């Protein structure tokens, strides 16, 4: 009995030790993920704890100083990520396209754009269906006035096209252009006025008509000084395609960009180890700066619930279902490989800043071909904003409901297409959706100033929709890679065929009877491991 009991305890201890060992190995493997999650949790706790004391500081300068110190590590983290965006986009796109042949580039690009457009329209339709069904704006919250600068839909589309073709590629690396509006000047009119009621006796009277109409007047540089990502992407795509067609003469330049891309990816890996501190600081700063956390969360609770439900349905039902149908692979496994990118997107609230992490997750964990990930992801971070499109559609209908306005089917269709187009032009930076939100409201003649109704909770929704944007881009890369597998195999075969000496091919490649063609048996060549 004693021996049996002892062996049972020993077996139990062995099981516990094996479980603990497996758990420790898992933690070591996913140490960065664990640290990021801890950083998010600590950020919320710190922000909630210091929210009261910070708001009690009467001096505005002292309050801003405290908030600045809380968010200082996060500010440095965001600056480093933004610093890496430009070389990462340029190097990754050029390397990816230079490695693809011209026919494959066209096919991959068409598949990626078709996926982006399809999923964005699905997200907008889902958002409109939910907001019309739930009607979160039937009980409008208290009015919040906020002045919003005018921005016509036509000018927005023209600015989007202008961004694709910058006049100065160097200037595009640090500034954007946007249509500037000015108020029409006062108009002076002279009228004849009768003197003393005498007919024919007039005098000229000066009358000033105050100018009130706001008109477009040229373009101005974006005061934020942000990168014209769309222009850089278009330039890099064309540059990479042309470089891939130059052949041997372009090999030194191609090697340079490949080395640059490798260095940037190693820098990204280093930066990500400080991301838990940066994300913790960003979230703590945002929570600590809120006037009233509960009031901000309760003011438009139904609106928040509608947006979040729509985002979760799109991210965890529609997109995985498309991946399952198109790629016939398990989407849960793909999600596990994206965990670092999803949490980083939530913490940084920027799909562009998350781009280095997203590339790393796809290439290291999900084994996506680098030629696809480095082409599809930068393009998706610029033009594919599923979460933003859904949010803008819901917000527009919510504001209409809050003002007692019923949108007809034509206005809902207009909202659908405008939200889709506006999301394409939305920058991958925090709060960029609020800028394009103006376009959607103006398209259906809704009050633009009512954007203030949703500002109190936009900080949280912005983080969630950014994570959805990153999920959409990542699954898109997986789908495009699966659909392009024949093109990739053909390119691998061609590259291997060009590098293997002819005498080796003649020695090891089986030839069909009656032919001397070394390359006649493609299947046999693929089966041979050179």
ZABASE-727592 format. One record per residue (C-alpha): residue in one letter; x, y, z. Coordinates in pm, whole numbers, plus 50000, padded with zeros to 5 digits. Layout:
REM ZABASE-727592
AXYZ/...
END
This chain:
REM ZABASE-727592
X500005000050000/X502785023450097/X504625016849776/X501475021549571/X500665053849747/X504195066449701/X504245057749333/X500865075049292/X502195106649452/X505315104249240/X503225100248924/X501095129949028/X504195150749091/X505585140848754/X502375151748584/X502435184948769/X506065190548678/X505355182048314/X502395206148310/X504445233548476/X507275227448233/X504935228847934/X503365260748072/X506775276948125/X507875267247774/X504665281847634/X505195314247827/X508795316547704/X507635310547348/X504915337247371/X506735359647617/X506225390747406/X502485384247380/X502225379147757/X504115411447823/X501875430947582/X498715417947750/X500135427048090/X500975461747956/X497405467047833/X495945456548168/X498365477748372/X497675507448144/X493935505648212/X494505502048587/X496985530948608/X494735553448399/X491695545948613/X493625551348939/X495125584948843/X492035597548661/X490515613048975/X493665630049109/X494575643248764/X491135658648708/X491335675549052/X494415695248949/X493095730448902/X496005744948709/X495645734948344/X499395736148280/X500135712448568/X497395688448452/X498755687748098/X502265682448232/X501185652048436/X499375637148135/X502395643947916/X504695625648159/X502295595848174/X502175593447796/X505845601547732/X507045565147690/X504105558947457/X504975589947258/X508525577347206/X507215542947109/X504855557746849/X507645579646711/X509905549546662/X507145529846488/X506335559146260/X510035562846184/X510095527146052/X506935530445840/X508535548145542/X511565525345486/X509455494645562/X506785502945303/X509295512745036/X511655483245087/X508975456645133/X506895467144832/X509875470744600/X511365437244707/X508045419344676/X507245433144331/X510765429644199/X510585392544287/X507285387944102/X507085386243727/X504865411043547/X501995386943488/X502015374643849/X502095410443977/X498965419143785/X497115388243901/X498135392144267/X497205428844263/X493795422044110/X493065395044367/X494105417544655/X492035447344535/X488995425244468/X489245411244822/X489615446044974/X486635460144787/X484425429944858/X485105428645232/X484735466345273/X481315466145106/X480285436545324/X481365455845636/X479355486745536/X476225466445458/X476545448045790/X476875480945977/X473815496245809/X471705465145875/X472645465346244/X472115502546303/X468745502346124/X467635471746323/X468905482346669/X468185519846626/X470695532346886/X469895568746808/X466205566946895/X467025582247236/X469555609547151/X472245617647406/X472945652647526/X474055675847249/X477745683347220/X478765711946996/X482055709346814/X483115730246520/X484105709146220/X485855723045918/X483945719045589/X485145693145342/X483185686245023/X482825650944890/X484115661444547/X487245677244695/X487825646244907/X487845623544601/X490075647644408/X492515649444700/X492545611444709/X493555610044342/X496105638044390/X497685618144673/X498295589144434/X500395611444208/X502545634944422/X504455661544237/X507505656644460/X508285621944593/X510645636244856/X507965660044984/X505495630944994/X507615614745265/X506705641245521/X503575659945413/X500165656345255/X498045680145053/X494465688945132/X491985712844976/X491895746045160/X488685765445216/X488265802845257/X485285824745330/X484145846045039/X485115882645093/X482565909445169/X480895923344860/X480445960944823/X477355971944629/X476306007344543/X472576013844516/X470616044444411/X468496058444689/X465766084644646/X466496118044822/X463566134845005/X461076114344805/X461766134944495/X461396115044179/X464526114743970/X466676128044254/X468976099044359/X472196094844549/X474556065044559/X474586045644887/X477336021044975/X476045987245097/X478265959045225/X477055923145182/X478875901345430/X480595871345275/X479395838945430/X479855811945169/X482895789745218/X484605781244889/X487575759144798/X490725778944734/X493645757044628/X495415731644845/X497345734045169/X499895712045340/X498495689645609/X499435707045936/X500135673546104/X502965667345863/X501955631045809/X503355609145532/X501525607345202/X501355569445231/X499185565244922/X501675583844702/X504605564044844/X502745531244783/X501955539944421/X505555550744356/X506975519344521/X504635496644323/X505675511743990/X509345512244093/X509275475544201/X507555464043880/X510065482743660/X512985470143869/X511785434243825/X511815438743447/X515335453143423/X516945418943461/X520615416043550/X521315453343531/X518905459143818/X520355432044045/X522625455644250/X519695478644323/X517465449244404/X520105435744643/X520265469644814/X516525470244884/X516585434045000/X519365442445248/X517465473545360/X514325453145414/X516205427345621/X517755454345840/X514395471445896/X512755438645995/X515505432346251/X514985467646388/X511285460246415/X512025429046618/X514085450046859/X511455477146890/X508705452146966/X510395442147292/X509695477047429/X506135477247298/X504565465847631/X505855497647800/X504745519947513/X501275504647488/X500835506747867/X501745543747856/X499405551547564/X496365535447725/X497105550048070/X497375584947920/X494065581747733/X492125568148033/X493655593448273/X492725622948048/X488995614448037/X486755637948237/X484405610448349/X485105574448251/X481665560648334/X479835589848175/X481885586347859/X481085549247840/X477365552947924/X476535583847717/X476195565247390/X476215529447514/X473815515847252/X475815532346976/X479005516547110/X477315482747139/X476095484546779/X479545493046643/X481325466846855/X478845439346762/X479265447746394/X483055447746420/X483115414346602/X480735398046353/X482845410346064/X486185400646222/X485225367146376/X482495354346145/X482585369345796/X486345371845737/X487175337145881/X484325322545676/X485755337945359/X489185324045451/X487705289545515/X485895289745180/X488735304344973/X491795288445133/X490135257645292/X492295261345602/X491525264645972/X491035301946052/X491585295846426/X495195285946360/X495615317446153/X494175338346439/X496655323646686/X499485335246465/X498045370646458/X497765375546834/X500725399546864/X499485421146576/X495915423046708/X496995434447054/X499515459046911/X496815473646685/X494525478246986/X497295495147183/X498655518246912/X495335525546736/X497225527346406/X497245501046132/X500315517245975/X502245516146303/X501195479646346/X502445470545997/X505885458146112/X504305435146370/X501715422746121/X504425413245871/X506355395046141/X503285375346253/X502335364645901/X505825354645791/X507055338546115/X503915322746267/X501535318045972/X504265310445715/X502835333745449/X505125338245149/X507145370145192/X506495380644832/X502765381544911/X502885396045263/X505255424345169/X503065434044876/X499565428745016/X500025442145370/X501405476945288/X498725480445023/X496045468845268/X497235492345543/X496625520645297/X493385511845119/X491675484045318/X489795497845621/X486905474045690/X486475485346050/X486565522145957/X483965517445681/X481585499045916/X482045525246187/X481375554445951/X478175538645816/X476865531846168/X477815566646291/X476085583945998/X472785565446048/X473085570146426/X473415607946387/X470415607946152/X468355588846412/X469515612246689/X468195641846487/X464895624746403/X465815620746036/X464725589345851/X467035579845565/X465385565045258/X466805535845061/X468605559144820/X470325577445105/X471315544345266/X472865532944935/X474675566344910/X475925561445266/X477145526645172/X479205537644872/X480475569745036/X481635551045346/X483415525645125/X485175552644924/X485975573845231/X487525544445414/X489935539545122/X491185574945171/X491455572145550/X495015573845677/X496255545345893/X496725568146194/X494735573146516/X491425591846480/X491705593346099/X488135580246068/X486735612346216/X488115632045921/X486485610345656/X483315608745869/X482545644045744/X482305631045387/X479695605045475/X477545630045666/X477695655945390/X476805629845126/X473345625545284/X472975661645412/X473325653545782/X474555679246038/X478325677746047/X478625693946388/X476895663946547/X480145644546518/X480655657446870/X478055632046986/X480465603146928/X483775618947021/X483595608647387/X483845571447309/X485735572546981/X489045565347153/X487875529947240/X486085523046912/X489115535246720/X491275508746883/X488805480846812/X488255490246449/X492025493146398/X492375457146518/X489625447146272/X491465465245990/X494635445846069/X492705412846082/X491165420245741/X494565428245588/X496155396945733/X493455372745623/X493525389645284/X497205381245252/X496455345045342/X493665342645085/X495695359544811/X498635336244879/X496405305644845/X494835318144523/X498295327044386/X499985294144475/X500275283544110/X501925316544019/X504355313044309/X505215277144214/X505805287543857/X508095315643973/X510005292144204/X510425267343920/X511645294143681/X514095308143936/X515465273544017/X515715264943649/X517705296443580/X520155289843863/X520805252543806/X523645245643556/X522575230143229/X524825199543272/X523155192143608/X519745194043444/X520875170443168/X522255145643422/X519325144343666/X516245153943466/X514355124543311/X513515130342946/X510515116842757/X511425091742486/X512195106242149/X513095141342267/X516265159542367/X514455187942542/X515995191542888/X512995211343018/X510305188642883/X509465172143213/X508485199843454/X506995175943707/X510265156443728/X512265188243778/X509995199544061/X510435166144233/X514225169444221/X515755188344515/X518675209644390/
END
